[in-house]
Amino acid sequence: CSMDPVQLAFDDRAVHDHTTASLLRSRAELFGDDPFLHYVHDGSTRSFSDVKATANTIANALAQLGVERGEKVSTMIDNQLHATLSMFGIQKGGMVYAPINYEFEGETLSYQISDIDPGVLLIEDQFNGKLNDIKGAFDELPRVVIIETDEETEPLDEAFETSGFQSLLDAPEAEPGVSPSWHDDAAIIYTSGTTGHPKGVLVPYRWIAYYSAVRWQVMSRDDVVHTSLTLYHGAGPFWDIAAALITGAEVALWDQYSPSRFLDRVNEYEATTVTLISVMHTWLHDQPERADDHRNPLNKVQMSPLPEYHEEMAERFSFDFITSKFGQQESGNPLTGFINAARGAHATPEDIRRGFSPAEITTRAEEMGIPVVEEVPEERWIGSEMPWMEVQVVDEHDEALPPGEIGEMAVRPKLPGVTFKHYYNRPEKTVEEFRNLWFHVGDAVYRDEEGNFFFVDRIGHIIRKRGENISPEQIEHIAKGYDPIDEIAVFPIPGEDVEDEIAYVIRPRDGTDLDEDALFEFLDGELADIMLPDRVVFTDDIPMTDTNKIQKNELRDRLFGA
């Protein structure tokens, strides 16, 4: 394999030198009226030229509102088409895309808006009530652009300075007068830490190219990306949509994932590649089998985490290749592996195949240093080191551990711009995680003699649910605002699927009458639904350390088993 920058045959520069702005210009010039984005809910299609023109109008309109290059613009948008066009417009203007999880409300929402301090917030009117509820949390209210929907809504408080989304689309289509560079700030994506509030991860444009590299390396213009992933995390906008923009492929945008209609949707738009995270593949696996399950064009499927039944799914649904990787906002994509799981009679039917052949995919993957195997070496395989990264397994003193020993994964780049710049507004946390010139990813892993890496567990107590990383400390901080709670411990426990369930263990304050109904009534306005408990235990006995920290491992073992 080679570390030489990859330049696609039709391109004028190496992929890692591109920005969103240069890609939109280039692909509109190259592919013009060819289809790019299909928004399936209204049957509309936007060409590469259409998307560039719309991005220009949004960029110019934001500039007219006073947003400058390098300033943050946030979004709370459920509609995948509006969210994608808004992201492109923000970045076309050289501004920083800073999306907000629209499931948030109360303190979780006010914290993230305050932390970003966006020049403008683009929000669907169905979320007006959430913004009204927290207006008192801001010293200065954000300027708001409202996107009308058919959902139930309420008027936004008159204290907010507002304008309509249509005004953005009425701006001139001329090229904005900015030209971002690969090292400029591209996005702030929030991820959960082991302690405290979620952290904003600031990434440059080159990070996007390498985060999605193993995707676009095996895609061609004949590919169609099927996505229903939200655009406030990294996978939807950058692993799915950016990879399609880089290769000139098409994207079918769905607002929600439907396991029962999944194959029908795939076949309708002839999708060739999809990302299935967390319970998405579990739900698909559990669907009743159909005689024509294998009659679909999907031939490249990312599964995170890799389930034990991946080979069964690959043969049932004719998924030629399954990608296993380690990806996160901070470190990008340091580990990857391809599994050629469906072969021969189980492979994608040739009469409906689109994109590269299996032989071409294997060759292109190996050219980038991506291992291609027919069977995983062991369970929990997450691939091998990518050529642009160094990956070590280290002990608590950052000494490298030998093969077979479990430690924390630590990474560092061989090229500038392939990992994040820093945690936004968190310089101390950035320095802490980059100690000894390695970034510590927070996961326990081990490697074998051949350089394969295997995931063991999360270091700490981060909760993984519905594809989200959830901070227990953030939940605990908010829950302690409810007076009847004296002490609370929040941690993950094994769920029935591949993901975690959330346990709340609560010590009520003396003399209070606390029950689950009252607890949920309080939490309902403060936490996203995904953060609410699956199990609640009330107890007078919460064990503490000598330094007054909750002994969560002891508590979890005692109440839920080791």
N, C-alpha and C positions, 0 to 999 in steps of 0.2 A: 504494500500500500504506500501511498505518497501523501505528504502534507502539502503538496503544491496546491494553491487555490484552484477550485474548479470553475471553469468558464464553460457555460452551455454553448452548443454549436451555433445557436442563433443570436447570441448575446454580444454586447460590445465591451464587457468587462467581467472580471471574476465575480461570482455570486456574492462573496463576502464584502465586496466594495459597494454593493447596492444599498439603497435605502428604500423605504416604501414609496417615497416620491419618485425616485428614479425608476423603480420597477413599474409603477403605474404609467409613467410617460412611455417607457420602452415598450411595454406590452400593448399599449394602445396603438403605438406606431407599427408594431410587428403584426398584431392580430386583429386590430380594428374592430369590425362588427362581429367577430366570432363570439359565441356565448361564453360568459365567465360565471356570473352568479345567477342561479335559479332560486327564486323564492317560491317555494312550492305551495304556500298557503293561499296565494292569489294567482298562481300560475304564471307569474311574470319572469322575464329573463332580462338581465343586463349584460351588454357586451363589454369588452375591455374598454372600448371608447366611451361607452355610457358611464362606466364606473369612474374613469379618469375625469370626465367632465363634471360628474356629481361631486367627486372629491374636491375638485377645484372650487366649485361654488361654495361648499361648506368651509373650506380653508379661507377663501376670500371674505365670506360673511363673518367668520370668527375674528378675522383681522379687523373688519369694520367695527366689531363690537369692542375692539381695544385689546384683544388677546395678542400677545407678542410671541415671536419665536422663542422656544424654550420654556414657555409658560404651560402650566398643566390645565388640561380640559378633562372633566370627568363625565361619565355617562351612567345612567340607570335605565337601561333599555332591554326589554324582553324580546322584542321583534328582531330576529336575527339579521334581516336585511338592513333595517335602520341602524342597528348596532354596527354592522360591518361598514356601511357607507360612512357613518360618523367616525369610526376609527380611521378609515382611509383619509377622510377630510382633515381630521386633526393632525395626522402625521404628514399629509401633503403640505400643510402650512408650517411645518417645522415645529409644531407644538407637541407636547408630551401627552400621550394617551394614558389616562389614569381612570380606568373603569371601577365602578363600585358595585358590590354584590347587592342586587335589588331585593334580595330576601332579607337584608338587614333592616332593623328598625330600632327606635329608641337609642340607647347609648352606643350600641354597636355601629349604628349608622352615623350618628353625630361625631363619634370619634374619627371614623375614616374620612369624612368630609373635612373636618377640622385639620386632620393631619396633612391631607393633600393641599388644602386651601386653593381650590381650582379657580382659574380666572372665569370660567363658565361651567355650569352644570347642565348637561342635556338630560332631560328626564321625561319619561312617559307620564301622562296625566293620571294613570292609575296609581302612581306612587305619590301623588300630591299630598295625601293625608299623612304619609310617613314624614314628609318634609315639614308639614304644618306642626306636627307633634313635637318637633325638636328645634323649632325656630329660636327658642330661648337659649339654646346651647351655644349660639354663635355670637362673637363680639361684632362681626360684620357678616351680614347675610350674603351668600353666594348669588351671583347673577344666574338666572335660570332660563333655559330655552325649553319650552314645553312641546312635547310630541303628542298629538291627539291620538287616542285609541278608542275602540268600541267598548272598553271595559268600564265598569262602574268606577266613578271618580268623585272628587270634590274640588271646588275651586282652590287654587293656591292662594295663601294669605297675601293680602295687598302689600304687606311689608317687603315682599320679594320683588326685585326688579325683573320683569319677565319679557320674553318675546316668543313668537311661535316658530316651530321648526320650518314651516314653509318659507319664512323669511330667509333662512339659510339657503334654501334651494333656489331662491330668486336672485341670488348674487351672480356677478359675472362669472363666465366659464373660463376666463383667461388664466394662464399659468400664474400661480402665486409668485411673488418676487423673492422667494427663498429657495435655497438649494442645500438641504441637510447633508451632512457627511456621515460615513459609516460609524464614526465615533460619537456622534451626537446622541443625546438622550432620546430614546424612542418610546418607552412606556414605564409606568410604575404599576406593577402587579402585586397585590397583597397576598402574603402567605402567612401561615400561622407559625408562631414560635413555640418553644416549650414553655415559655413563661410570658405573661403579660399580653398586651394587645397584639393583634396581627401586625406584621412588619411590611412596609412598602419596599419592594425590590426594584431598584432602578436599573434598567438594562439599555444598552446601546443598540443600534441597528444591526451591527455585526453579530450580536448575540442571537438575533432572530435567524440569521442565515445558518449558524451552527446548531442551534437548538433543533431546527427542522431539517438539517442536512441529510440525515439517513432516510428521511421521507422523500425529499425531492430528488435525491440521487437515483431512486428506482422508479420515478414517475416520468411519464411522457405527456405530450399534449393530448393523447387519447384517453388519459385518465379522468375520472370523475370522483371527487371527494364527497362523501356523504357525511354531513355533520349536523348534530343537534347539541353540541357542547356550547355552554355559555361563553360569552366573550369577556368575562371578568377574571378568568384564569388564563394560564399560558397556552394550554393545549388547543382550545378552539381557535383563537385568532392567529397563532403562530405555527403550531404543528399542523393544523388543518388548512386554514385559509391562506397563510403566507406561502406554504409549500405549493399550493395551486397557482398562486400569482407568479412565483418564481418560474415554474415549469410551463405556464400558459395553459394549465388544465382548467376544468370546470368544477364548480362547487354547487351541490344541492343543499340549500339551507332549510333546516327544520327547527321550529321553535321548541319542540319537545320530542323526547325519545319515546317510541312506542314499540315494545318487543313484539306485540301481536301483529303489527303492521310493518315490521321492519323489512322483511324480504320483499313485500309488495312495493314498498318505497324504493328499495334498492333497485329493483327491476324496472320501475317506472322511469328512473333517470339513468339507468345503466351504470350505477356506481361501481367503482373498482377498488376503492380503498376507504376504510372507516376506522375510527378510534372507539374502542369499547372499554370504558373505565369502570372499575368497581363492580357494582351490581348490574351494570348494563349487560355484560356477557352472561352473568348468572341468570338473569331474566330471559335472555334469548335461549340459553341452554335448556331452561325449564319449559319452554313452549312445546306444545304437542307436536310430535314429528309429523311431517308431511312428505308425501312421496316425491315432491319436487323441491325439497329443501336445497338440493345440490344445484338446481337450475338457477343460478344467479352469477353475475359477473365479478363479485368480490374476489380479489386474488391477493390483496395485501391488507392485513388486519393487525392493528396495534391493540394488545390486551394488557391492561394495567390494573392490578397486578396479574401476572401470568397464572391462570388457574391450573389445577391439576388435570382438569378435563380438556385441556386445549387441543390435544390430538383428536379426541372424540369430536369436538366441535369442528375442527378443520376438515375432517373426513365427511362429516354429516353435511356441512355447508360448502364444501369445496373451496376452502380458504387455502390457496397455494402456500402463502407465506404468512407467518405470524411473527410480529416483532415483539421482542422482549427488551426492555431498556430501563435504565434509571434516568429519570428526568425531573428537574425541578427548576424553579425560577432562578435560583442563585447560581447553580453550577451548570445550568444548561442541560447538555446531554453527554455526560462523560462515559457512559457504558451502554452498549447496544449489542444485540444478537438477533439474527434471522433464523427462523425455524421453517425449513421446507417441509411442512407437516402433511400436506395433501398432495399425493403423487399418483401417477398412473390413472387408474379408474376413478380415483377420488379427486383428481385435479379439476380445476375450473374447466367446464366444457369449452372446447375450442371454438364452437360456432358462436359463442357469446363472449369470448375473451376480448378484452380491450387492454391497451398498454403493452409493456414489454412482456416477452415470453419468460417462462421460468428460467431458462438458460441465460437470457439477457439480464434478468434481475440478479441472479447469482453472480455473474461476472461483474456487474456494476457495483454490487455490494462489496465484493472482495476487493475491487479497485480502491474503495474508500476505507478498507481495513475493517469491514464489518464481518464477523464470523458468520458463516452459514452452515447450519447443522440440520440433520434429519431428525435427531432426537436430542433433547436437552441432556447435558451431562449429569445433572442432579436436579431435584426439585428446587424451586425458588431461584432459578438461574436468571440473572439480569444482564448477561452478556460479557463483553470484554472491553478493555480500554480503547477509546477512540484515539486516532493519531494526533489530535490537537489537544489532548489532555494527558496529564499524569494522574494516576489514581493509586493511592496507598491504603493499606489497612493498618491503623496505628493504635497504640495503647494509650493510656491516660497521660503519658509523658510525650506523646507524638513520636515514639520510636516505632519504626516499621516492624510489623509482625510477619512471621514466616507463613507459608501456605498452610491452610487448615486451622489457623488460630483466629478466633473471633475478635474483632475490634471495631473501631469507628472508621467509616469511610472518610478519607480526606483527599481533596483534589486541588490541582492548580493548572492553569492554562499554559500552553506552549506558544500561543499567539495572543496578541492584545484583542480585547473586545469579545472573547468567546464566553466569558462569565459575566456576572452582573458587576455594576460599578460599585454600588454600596447600598446599604439599607437607608432608605429615605428618612432624614431627620434622626437617624440612629448611629452617629459616628462611633460611639463606644461599643455598640453591638457589632458593628462591622469589624472593628479591630479585634474584638474578642473571638469572633468566628474565623478570622484569618490568622490566628496565632501561629507562630513558627513558619510563616509563609505558606501555610496550607489552609484551604477553606474546609471547615468541618461540617459535613452535611447533616449530622445528627442521626444517622442510621448505623446499626450494627450489621456488619457483613463479614464474609471471609472469602478467600480466593484459593484456587487449587494450583497445582504445579504448572498447568497449561495456560494460566492467566484468565480463567473463567471466574467471575464473581457471583456470589450467592447472597441474597438478602436474608437476614435473620430476624430483625425486629427493629422498632423505633427506639432510639435512646431517649429516655424520658417517658412522657405519658401523653403524647399527642394522640388525638382521636381521629380516625379516618372513617368518614361516613359519606355515602353518596358522592364519592369522588372529591370530597372536601377534606382539608386538614383543619381541625378545630382545636382551639386552644382552651384547655380546661381552666387555666387561670383567669382567662377573660370571663368565662361563665361564672366562676366563683366570685370574681370581683363584683359582677352585676347582681348576682343572687344575694350577696351579703348586704345589698341595699334594702332588702326586705327585712323589716325589723324582727319578725319572729325567728329568723335564722341566726343562731349563735355561731355556728361553725359549719362549713360544708367542704366536702371533698368530691371532686368530679374526676372521673377517669374512664378509660375504655374497658369493656369486657367483651369477650367473644360473642358475636352474633350468629344467627343461623346461616347467613350468607357469608361471603368472603370479607365483609367489612365489620367494623366495630359497632357495638351498641354503647349508649352513654348511661353510666350509672351516677346518680347523685346520692351521696350518703350525708345526711343532715343531722346535726345536733340542734334541736329546738332550744330557743331561749327559755329560761325558767319562767314558769307562770303563763306561757303562751299556749294557744290552741292551734296547732299547725297540722294541716292535712294536705293531701295531694291536690284536691280541688282548689284550695286557696293558693297553693304554690303555683299551679299552672295559670291561675288568673293573674297573678303578679307577673310571671315570666312572659306571658303571651304578648305583652306590649313592649318587651325589652329585648327579646332574643329572636333570632330567626328560628323557624320551625325545626330546622336541622339540628339546632343546639339544644332542643328540649329533651328531657330525660326519657330513656326507655325503661329504666328501673329506678325506683326511689326507695331508699331505706331510711327510716328515722331511728336514731340510736343516741344513747347518752354516752357511748364509749367510742371516741375517735382518738386513736393512739397518736401521740406526738413525740418528736425527737427532743433531745436536750436543748436544741436551738429553736424549739417551738414550731417545727415544721411537721406537717401531717405525714405519717408513715403510710403512704398510699398502698405500697406493695403488701404490707401486713394486713391492711384493711380489706383490700381486694381478695386476698387469699382466704381470710376469715369468713367473709360474707358470700363470696362467689366461687371459691375453690381456686387452687393454685393454677 
